[in-house]
Amino acid sequence: MIYGLVVESELRLTSVDEVGEWRGEPAIKVVFGSPEYFQTIRPARAPDPDDWVQHVVLADGSVYMKADVVFEAVISADGRDVVCRKMGDVDQRSFEANLMNFVVSASLTLQGEEPLHATVVDIDGRAVGLLGLSGAGKSTLAAFLISHGADLITDDMLRVKFAGDALLVYPGPYRLKLLDEPGNRFLPAAVSHGHFNPLSGKIMVQPREKVPAGRVPMRLSALFHIGHPDEQGPIEGVSSARLVGLDLATILISSTMDTRYAEPSRLARQIRFAARVAGTLPIYELRYPRNFDVMDKVAAEIRRVIQ
């Protein structure tokens, strides 16, 4: 069970819950293919050298993905069947984490869902999501919040479900990807038992010694967008402002996963999704200097807003 989905896999997945006997059809089936299979199906065109994940829509509508030194996979056009293989001598935990992240998000996109690129934490019983590009500081802020009493719900990928007037968030694998400095500063004990992820260049950690029992979907209270430091000018102080209009739509659409899948029908779906999310919960722009000394103020601002 991962992100509220039943995944049937030839590989025993060590970081997710086993469901035992299952009478229904799984949402996704994962099998393993030989190097010879991938030689026959691998796209002939050269990959973009600046893109760390190759993503190609094949003639039959299936999707080929390859993350150098970690995995390659083919996902059927309906998103329900995956053939994959491990590449090189990558650590099994890194292989599984990246496979589940990239492949599950691509599978959900093909199945008509819109998972978000986000980190979500539980603050005093309220689920709070952090949006932003890779490198914006989502995981660093999440680590600080966890070190001050919050807990992790999901990192990197957020699967949501509309339920009446609420937006529910599904818990993901109980792991957080961190750079060395924030990891050692905020979660040193977890980092000491973590492992290096070659694809992201981060350490993958389990935030607490024991995985919390009974992790279930929670109602999302708010989303906070964090701008990338390279795209912002100098910032003085800590502030938040509710997003509206075109800025809100742009941020939500750009925060969906699997952005390389750009079929025209998907854009219309993304617009509908963004409108529905915007009508369901508040979304804020969170601004603060990238300085560890202001983290207490950032946490206080988030708590003030969600009260």
C-alpha positions as CSV (number, residue, x, y, z in Angstrom):
1,M,0.0,0.0,0.0
2,I,1.5,3.3,-1.1
3,Y,-0.2,6.7,-1.4
4,G,-3.5,4.9,-0.7
5,L,-2.9,2.6,-3.7
6,V,-2.4,-1.1,-3.8
7,V,0.7,-1.9,-5.9
8,E,1.5,-5.5,-6.9
9,S,5.2,-5.8,-7.3
10,E,7.6,-8.7,-8.1
11,L,10.0,-6.8,-5.8
12,R,9.2,-6.8,-2.1
13,L,8.9,-3.1,-1.3
14,T,10.6,-2.5,2.0
15,S,9.4,1.1,2.8
16,V,5.7,0.6,2.4
17,D,2.9,-1.4,4.1
18,E,2.1,-4.9,2.9
19,V,-1.7,-5.5,2.6
20,G,-1.5,-9.3,2.4
21,E,-4.2,-11.0,0.5
22,W,-6.0,-8.7,-1.9
23,R,-9.1,-9.7,-3.8
24,G,-9.5,-6.6,-6.0
25,E,-7.3,-5.5,-8.9
26,P,-4.2,-3.5,-7.9
27,A,-3.9,0.0,-9.1
28,I,-0.5,-0.7,-10.5
29,K,1.4,-3.9,-11.4
30,V,5.2,-3.8,-11.4
31,V,7.2,-6.5,-13.1
32,F,10.9,-6.7,-14.1
33,G,12.2,-6.7,-17.7
34,S,15.6,-7.9,-19.0
35,P,18.2,-5.6,-20.6
36,E,17.3,-7.2,-23.9
37,Y,13.7,-6.1,-23.5
38,F,14.7,-2.6,-23.0
39,Q,17.1,-2.6,-25.9
40,T,14.1,-3.4,-28.2
41,I,11.8,-0.7,-26.7
42,R,14.3,2.1,-25.8
43,P,13.7,5.2,-27.9
44,A,16.2,5.7,-30.7
45,R,16.5,9.5,-30.2
46,A,19.3,10.9,-28.0
47,P,18.1,12.1,-24.6
48,D,18.4,15.7,-23.6
49,P,21.8,15.9,-21.8
50,D,20.5,18.6,-19.4
51,D,17.6,16.4,-18.3
52,W,18.4,14.0,-15.4
53,V,15.3,11.9,-16.2
54,Q,14.5,10.8,-19.7
55,H,10.7,10.8,-20.5
56,V,9.4,9.8,-23.9
57,V,5.8,9.0,-25.0
58,L,6.0,6.0,-27.3
59,A,3.8,5.4,-30.4
60,D,1.3,3.3,-28.5
61,G,0.8,5.9,-25.8
62,S,3.0,4.2,-23.2
63,V,5.7,6.1,-21.5
64,Y,9.4,5.3,-21.4
65,M,11.4,6.7,-18.4
66,K,15.0,6.4,-17.5
67,A,17.0,7.9,-14.6
68,D,20.7,7.4,-15.2
69,V,22.4,4.9,-12.9
70,V,19.1,4.1,-11.1
71,F,16.3,2.6,-13.2
72,E,14.5,2.5,-16.5
73,A,10.9,1.7,-17.0
74,V,8.0,1.5,-19.4
75,I,4.5,2.4,-18.2
76,S,1.5,1.3,-20.2
77,A,-0.8,3.9,-21.8
78,D,-3.4,3.3,-19.1
79,G,-0.9,3.7,-16.3
80,R,-1.6,0.3,-14.8
81,D,1.3,-1.9,-15.9
82,V,5.0,-1.2,-15.4
83,V,8.0,-3.0,-16.7
84,C,11.2,-1.8,-15.0
85,R,14.8,-2.8,-14.3
86,K,17.5,-1.7,-11.9
87,M,20.6,-0.1,-13.4
88,G,24.1,-0.5,-12.1
89,D,24.9,-1.2,-8.5
90,V,22.6,1.5,-7.0
91,D,21.5,0.9,-3.4
92,Q,18.3,-1.1,-3.2
93,R,16.6,1.6,-1.1
94,S,17.5,4.4,-3.5
95,F,16.3,2.3,-6.4
96,E,13.0,1.6,-4.8
97,A,12.5,5.2,-3.6
98,N,13.1,6.7,-7.0
99,L,11.1,4.0,-8.8
100,M,8.1,4.6,-6.6
101,N,8.4,8.3,-6.9
102,F,8.8,8.7,-10.7
103,V,6.9,5.6,-11.8
104,V,3.9,6.0,-9.5
105,S,3.5,9.7,-10.3
106,A,3.7,8.9,-14.1
107,S,1.2,6.0,-13.6
108,L,-1.3,8.3,-11.8
109,T,-0.9,10.9,-14.5
110,L,-1.8,8.4,-17.1
111,Q,-4.7,7.2,-15.0
112,G,-6.1,10.8,-14.9
113,E,-4.9,12.0,-11.6
114,E,-2.8,15.0,-10.8
115,P,-0.3,14.3,-8.0
116,L,1.6,17.4,-6.7
117,H,5.3,17.9,-6.1
118,A,5.0,18.7,-2.4
119,T,6.1,17.9,1.1
120,V,3.4,17.6,3.7
121,V,3.7,17.7,7.5
122,D,1.3,17.2,10.4
123,I,1.4,20.2,12.7
124,D,-0.7,19.7,15.8
125,G,-3.2,17.5,13.9
126,R,-3.3,19.8,10.8
127,A,-1.9,18.7,7.4
128,V,0.2,21.5,5.8
129,G,1.7,21.2,2.4
130,L,4.8,22.9,1.1
131,L,5.0,23.5,-2.7
132,G,8.1,24.7,-4.7
133,L,10.7,23.7,-7.2
134,S,13.5,21.3,-6.3
135,G,16.0,23.3,-4.3
136,A,13.4,25.8,-3.0
137,G,13.8,24.5,0.6
138,K,10.7,22.4,1.2
139,S,12.6,19.5,2.8
140,T,14.7,21.8,4.9
141,L,11.7,23.6,6.3
142,A,9.9,20.2,6.9
143,A,13.0,19.0,8.8
144,F,12.9,22.0,11.0
145,L,9.2,21.6,11.7
146,I,9.6,17.9,12.4
147,S,12.5,18.7,14.9
148,H,10.0,21.0,16.7
149,G,7.1,18.5,17.1
150,A,5.6,18.1,13.6
151,D,5.7,14.8,11.7
152,L,6.1,13.8,8.1
153,I,3.0,12.8,6.0
154,T,4.7,12.6,2.6
155,D,7.8,14.0,0.9
156,D,8.3,14.8,-2.8
157,M,5.0,13.4,-4.1
158,L,1.5,14.3,-2.8
159,R,-1.6,12.3,-3.9
160,V,-4.8,14.0,-3.0
161,K,-8.5,13.1,-3.1
162,F,-11.5,15.4,-3.1
163,A,-14.1,14.5,-0.5
164,G,-17.0,16.8,-0.3
165,D,-15.6,20.2,0.7
166,A,-12.3,18.8,1.8
167,L,-9.0,17.8,0.1
168,L,-7.6,14.6,1.6
169,V,-3.8,13.8,1.5
170,Y,-2.5,10.3,1.4
171,P,0.6,9.4,3.5
172,G,3.6,8.5,1.4
173,P,6.7,6.4,2.3
174,Y,8.0,7.6,5.7
175,R,11.2,9.1,4.4
176,L,12.6,12.6,3.8
177,K,15.3,13.7,1.4
178,L,17.8,16.2,2.9
179,L,21.0,17.9,2.1
180,D,23.8,17.4,4.6
181,E,23.8,20.7,6.4
182,P,20.0,21.0,7.2
183,G,19.9,17.2,7.9
184,N,22.8,17.3,10.4
185,R,21.4,20.5,12.0
186,F,17.8,19.5,12.4
187,L,17.6,15.7,12.3
188,P,21.1,14.4,13.2
189,A,20.0,11.1,14.6
190,A,18.0,10.3,11.5
191,V,20.8,11.3,9.2
192,S,23.2,9.0,11.0
193,H,21.1,6.1,9.9
194,G,20.2,7.5,6.5
195,H,21.6,6.6,3.0
196,F,22.7,8.6,0.0
197,N,20.4,9.0,-3.0
198,P,22.6,9.3,-6.1
199,L,19.8,10.8,-8.2
200,S,19.0,13.8,-6.0
201,G,22.4,14.1,-4.2
202,K,20.6,14.1,-0.9
203,I,20.4,11.8,2.1
204,M,17.3,9.8,2.6
205,V,16.2,9.6,6.2
206,Q,13.4,8.2,8.4
207,P,12.4,11.2,10.4
208,R,11.7,9.3,13.6
209,E,13.1,6.0,14.9
210,K,9.7,4.3,14.5
211,V,7.2,4.7,11.7
212,P,4.0,6.1,13.2
213,A,1.2,3.5,13.5
214,G,-2.1,4.0,11.8
215,R,-1.1,6.5,9.1
216,V,-4.4,7.4,7.3
217,P,-5.5,10.2,4.9
218,M,-5.8,13.6,6.5
219,R,-7.7,16.7,5.6
220,L,-5.3,19.3,4.1
221,S,-5.5,22.6,5.9
222,A,-3.4,24.8,3.6
223,L,-0.7,24.9,1.0
224,F,2.3,27.2,1.2
225,H,4.4,27.9,-1.9
226,I,8.1,28.6,-1.4
227,G,9.9,30.4,-4.2
228,H,13.3,29.2,-5.4
229,P,16.1,31.4,-4.0
230,D,17.6,31.8,-7.5
231,E,14.4,33.4,-8.8
232,Q,13.8,35.8,-5.9
233,G,15.5,39.0,-5.0
234,P,16.7,39.9,-1.4
235,I,14.0,39.2,1.1
236,E,13.7,41.0,4.5
237,G,11.6,39.4,7.2
238,V,9.1,36.6,7.1
239,S,5.7,37.0,5.5
240,S,2.8,35.2,3.8
241,A,0.1,36.3,1.4
242,R,-2.8,34.4,0.0
243,L,-2.5,33.7,-3.7
244,V,-5.3,34.5,-6.1
245,G,-5.9,34.6,-9.9
246,L,-3.3,33.8,-12.5
247,D,-0.5,33.5,-9.9
248,L,-2.4,30.9,-8.1
249,A,-3.3,28.9,-11.2
250,T,0.3,29.1,-12.5
251,I,1.8,27.8,-9.2
252,L,-0.7,24.9,-8.9
253,I,-0.2,23.8,-12.5
254,S,3.6,24.1,-12.3
255,S,3.5,22.1,-9.1
256,T,1.9,19.0,-10.6
257,M,4.2,16.0,-11.0
258,D,5.4,14.5,-14.2
259,T,5.6,17.8,-15.9
260,R,7.3,16.2,-18.9
261,Y,4.0,14.7,-19.9
262,A,2.6,17.5,-22.1
263,E,-0.3,15.9,-24.0
264,P,-2.9,18.6,-24.9
265,S,-5.7,16.9,-23.1
266,R,-3.7,17.0,-19.9
267,L,-3.5,20.8,-19.8
268,A,-7.3,21.1,-19.8
269,R,-7.3,18.6,-16.9
270,Q,-4.6,20.6,-15.0
271,I,-6.7,23.8,-15.3
272,R,-9.8,22.0,-13.9
273,F,-7.7,20.5,-11.1
274,A,-6.1,23.8,-10.2
275,A,-9.5,25.5,-10.1
276,R,-11.0,22.8,-7.9
277,V,-8.0,22.9,-5.5
278,A,-8.2,26.7,-5.3
279,G,-11.9,26.5,-4.4
280,T,-11.3,24.0,-1.7
281,L,-8.5,25.4,0.5
282,P,-6.3,28.5,1.0
283,I,-2.9,28.6,-0.8
284,Y,-0.2,31.1,0.3
285,E,3.1,32.5,-0.9
286,L,5.6,32.1,1.9
287,R,8.6,34.5,1.8
288,Y,11.6,34.4,4.1
289,P,15.4,34.8,3.9
290,R,17.2,31.5,3.3
291,N,18.8,31.7,6.7
292,F,18.6,29.0,9.4
293,D,18.2,31.8,12.1
294,V,14.7,32.7,10.8
295,M,13.3,29.2,10.9
296,D,11.5,29.9,14.3
297,K,9.8,32.9,12.7
298,V,8.8,30.9,9.6
299,A,7.3,28.2,11.8
300,A,5.4,30.8,13.8
301,E,4.0,32.4,10.6
302,I,2.7,29.0,9.4
303,R,1.1,28.3,12.7
304,R,-0.5,31.7,12.8
305,V,-2.0,31.3,9.4
306,I,-3.5,27.8,10.0
307,Q,-5.0,28.6,13.4
